[in-house]
Amino acid sequence: MKTAGIFTVVSVFCLTGLWFAPFPMAQEQNEHPPALCLLLPLSGPHKDIGEKVANILGDGGDTIRFDTSSRDFAGIVQKARESSCLLAIGGIGDMEAKALAQAADTYGQRFLALGRVHVSKENSNVVWVRSSKQEILEPLVDFAVRVAKVQALALIEKDRAYYKSVADIVASIAQGAGIRLARFVVAKNEEGRVARETEQWIGGGDMSRTAVFLAVDTMIARRILGFMEFYGLLKNDGKGVVVLGAPSWQYEPGLTRSLDSFEGAIIAILSDVSFECEIEDAKALANLVVENQALTSATSPPLSVALEGIEFSGCSGKLVVHGGEVKGRRIRLLKVIGGRLENVDVGE
């Protein structure tokens, strides 16, 4: 009976110990946290672009994917933080990137943001990897003011998030340069009205000191330019307005198919750098971060501080992190001349 009693007590003790013992898998997860968390739209209308970015960034055993299509950005970043990932990457759309970046700073999650509208802050855990719209558009407006001697700008914008953000940036740059500004919103079948209102605002005469920035797609731009020609805003004697276009035009087949319709228009683009190339740059910087324990330890400073001044080589060439942004890509201006896109001499 004593032996049986001892056996029973030992058995219960062992079972109890097993019941409350931590699971080995959880221990392994804590000891070996995932290197990367990808915060991307992996379902819904933007699934294709999310999967494309995920495939470029890689999907190894030390990577976890989080689907952002629910738009619960704070909750997604919190889950990434709880998974102990060393670094998160994501935020393809501008609004999504800004929301994820804000949450990353709130929860102390290191984050490489992929949006083009940057919100840089001091002591931030966020570094913006792709070139910002501001960085791309500044040389274009600078050329108009410094070289073309533009003193007034009519800004025609489509009522969509992308074009509104482009228009906001152009307006901010123009106001900083001290030039006169007017904004016009164009809706479907209103191209003629907007062109007429623009002509009335400019006032006729020598219009070579006035620029018209078209923050619209190429289809709407072509219609507006047709009406602008009708109202005498486009002239062959050098006294017409200077036409500037949105950066997205370079990706639209409507531009290359109808170059004659855009004669004289100028756009700014990243020189020899594609979307995929910028994502490869993000991958190169991510590898640099996760392979350097000094950048990811508990005592490391915020990511933007830790990476300040660090140079690395990516698909776009030699790049550097400065002020929480990746810098070093070259911006090029293109002008439609004789049905061809040609480089613009910026007069430097």
N, C-alpha and C positions, 0 to 999 in steps of 0.2 A: 504493500500500500504506500509506504514512504517513497519507494522508487517511482511508483505511478504518479504520486503527487508532485515529486520533483520534475518528472517528465512533463507533466501538465503545465507547471509554472514556467519552465523553460520554453515550452512550445508557445505559450501565450506571449511571453516576453519577446520571442523571436518574431512572431507574427506582428506584434505591436510595433516593434522596431522597423520591420519592413514596411508597415503601413505609413509610418511617419517619416521614413527616409526620403530625401530628395531624389528626384528622378535623374539618372545620369545624363540623359539628353539635355535637360535644362542646364545642367552644369557645363556641358560642352558648349552650349549656345552662349553662355555668359563668358566662358573663357575665350571663345573664338567668335566675336561679333562679326556680322557681315561687313564687308568693306564698303559696299555701295548700296544706297537705296535709290531706286529710280522712281520719281514722282511724275508720272506721265498719263495722258488720257489713253487708256487701253481698251475702252469700249465707247460706244456712242459715235457721234458724227466725226470726231477727230481721232478715231482709233488708228487709221492708216498712218498718220503722221507720228502718233505716239509709238506705234510698233516700229516704224522706220528709225526713229531716234534710239529706241531701246536696242535695236539690232546693231546700230553703230557703236553704242556705248558698251555692248557686250552683256552677256547674261550667264556668267559663270556661277559656280556654287557659292561664291561669297557675295552674291548680289540678290537683293530682294526688290520686287516690283510692287508699287502701290498705284492703283488706278485712281486718277484724279477726276474722273467723269462725274462723281457724286458732288463735286464742288465743295465738299466739306474740307477746305484746305487746312484749317487749324487742326482738325481731327487727324488728318492724314500725316501732317508733320509731327504731331504728338505721338502717333503710332511709330513713325520712323525713329523718333527719339527713344521711345521705349524699347525698340529692337536693338538699340546700342550700335547702330550703323555708324561707321567712322565719318561718312560723308554722304550727303544726299545731292542729287542732280535732278533738275526738272524745270517745269514752268515754261512751256513753249509759247503760249499766248501771253500777251503783255499783261492783261489783268490777272491771269492765273499766276504768272511769275511774281507780280507784286504782292498778291495775297499770300503765296507760299513764302516769299522772302520775309514778310512781316511776321508770319508764324514762326519761321526759323529763328528769328531774333528773339521772339517771345519765349520759345522753348529751348534756346541755346543749342540749336542743331546747325552744324556746319553745312552750308548749302551753296552749290554752284547754280546760279539762275540763268535760264536760257532766253529770257525775254529781251526785247529791244528798247523798252522804256525803263531806264534804270532809275532806281531810288537808292542812291548811295548815302550811307550814314557812317559816322565815325564809330569805331569800335564795333563794327557789325560782323556777324557770323556769315554774311552773304558776300559772295564775289560774283559779279556779272560777267559772263564769259563772252557773249556775242557782242558785236559792235552795236552801239545804241543808235536809234534814229537821229538823235541829236548830233552824234559824231558824224553821221553820214550827210546830214542836211546842212550843217554849218558851213562847209566849204562852198556849197552851192549858193547860199544866201550871201556869203562873203564875196564870192565872185560877182554876183549881181550888183552889190553895193560898191565894191572897191574897183572892179574892172569896168563893168558896164555902166557905172555911175548912176544906178537906180536910186530914185528919191521917194518913190511911192510903190506900194505893193497891193494889188487886188488878190485876195485869197479866196478861191472858189473851192468849196469842199462838199463832198458827198456825205450824207447823214448816216455814216457807218463808223463803228468804233475805230477801225484802222485808220481811215482817212481823217477822222476827227483828231486822233492823236498826232498824225502828221501835221495837220493844220495848226494845232495848238503849239507844236514845237516851232514851226516856221514863224508863227505870229510872235512867239517869245523872242526868237532870234532877231526878227525884224524890228521889234520894239526896242530891243537892246541896242540896235544900230541907229536908232533915232529916225527911222523913215516912216512916212505916212502910211497908214494901213486901213484897209476895209475888208470885211469878211462877208461872203455870200454863200448861202447853202442852196445846193441844187438838188431837186427831186426829179423823179421820172417825168420826162416830157417838158421840163422847164428850162432846157438849155438855152432856148431863144430869149426867154425873159431874163435869165442871169446875164447873158452876153449884153443885152440892151442896158441893164442896170449898171453893169461894169463900164460900158461906154459912157453912160451919163456921169458916173462918178469920176472917170478920168478927165472928161471934158474936151476931148479932141485936140487938134494941133499936133505939135511934135510930142509923140508919146514914147520916145526912145528912153526916157528917164523913168518909165513906169514898167513894172514887171507884173505879170499875171501868173500866179502859182496855181496849178490845177491839181488839187488833192482829190482826184477822182480816178476811176478806172479808164483805160484807153478808149473804150467804146463811148463813154460819155464825153471824154476829152475831145474825141474826133468831132462829135456833134457841136460842142461848144466852140471849137476852133472854126468850124464852118460858119457859125453865126458871127463870130468875132471878125471873120473876113468880110462878111456881109455888112457889118457895122463900121468897117474901116479901121479896125484895131490892128490888123496885120498888113504891113506894107513892105514893098520890095526896095524902097528908097532909104532904108535904115531909120525911118522915123516911126516905125510901128513898135508895139509893146514887146518886151522881152518875155518869152514864154518859158516857164519852169515847170517840170513835171515831178510826180511822186516817184520814189525809189522803186516801187513795185512795178513800174512800167517795164523794167528790163526783163521781168519774168512773164509778161503778157504777150501772147502771140499777136494780139491786135496792133502792137507797135511795129513789129518787123513786117507784118503783112501790109501795113498802110503807112510806111515811112513818109511817103510824099505828103500825107495829110498833116504830118507833124514837123514840117520843114521849119528849121530854126529853133525848135524846142530843145531845152537842155535838161539833163537829169544827172543825178549823182549816184554812183554805184560803188560797191566794194570791188577793188581791183583784183580780178582773177581769184575771187573767193566765193565759193558756193555755200549754200545752207549746210550741206553735208560736211564741207570742210570745217565750218565753224563748230559743228558737233564733234568732229575729230579733235579739234583744239580743246574742247571741254574734256574729252577722254584723256588727252595727254596731261592736262592739268590735274585731273582726278587721280591719275596714276601717280603723279608726283606727290600729291597730298597723302594718299593712303600708304605709300611706301616709305614715308618719312614720319617716324614715330614722334619726333619733336613737334610736328604740326598737328597731331591728333591726340596727344596725351591730355590727361585731366588738368594739367597745369599750363597747357598751351594758351596763348592769347587768342582773342576772337580771330576768325579765319582771315578777314580782310587785313588785320594787323599782322598776322603771322606770314601772309603771302606778300606783303608790301615790298615792292622792288625786286621780287623774284622773277628771273627770266627763264623762259622755257621755249622749246622748239615744238611747233605744232604744224598742222597741215598748211596754215597760213604763213608759215615762216617763223622768224624769231619774234616772240611776243614777251610782254612784261605786264605784271600786275601793278597797277597804280591807282590809289584812291578807291579800292574796291572794284575796279574794272580792269578787264584785259585790254591792253592797248598794243598798237603796233601794226595794225592792218592799214593798207593804203587806200585812200578814197580817190576815185577818178571821176572826172566830169566828161560827159558825152553829149555831143550836139548833132542833131539831124541836119546834114548838109547834102543836098543833091540826092536824096533818097538813101543816104548811108549814115551810119553812126560813126562819128569821128571824135578823137580826143580833143578836148578844149585846152588851150594854153591859158593857164590860170594867172599868168603874169607874175609869177614869183621870181 
